[in-house]
């Protein structure tokens, strides 16, 4: 296995996701294509590599070389320019408003 395939496997397993879930989340038709990346048989193209990085919230540099620390990113829920996601899916605006209300102690 290559270092890339090891990092890919570790990221997926740390999230508790299946290969099928990741394959679908990055738009693959076949789970086997993704599995081959983890087995080190093939590698994704640049466009797909970018999708994988976004899904796992890491940089492409980290996926390719392991050089970047996986520091958590900060974002303010009030930031209208940030797209918030959970498990690779965008959080709907009404759910974000609900989250803000909870964090304010239930106050509108």
Protein Blocks (a to p, Z undefined) as FASTA:
>chain_A
ZZklmmmmmmmmmnopafklmmmmnopabfklmmmmmnomaccdfklmmmmmmmnopafk
lmmnomaccddcdddfklmkbccdeehiacdfklmmmmmmmmnoopZZ
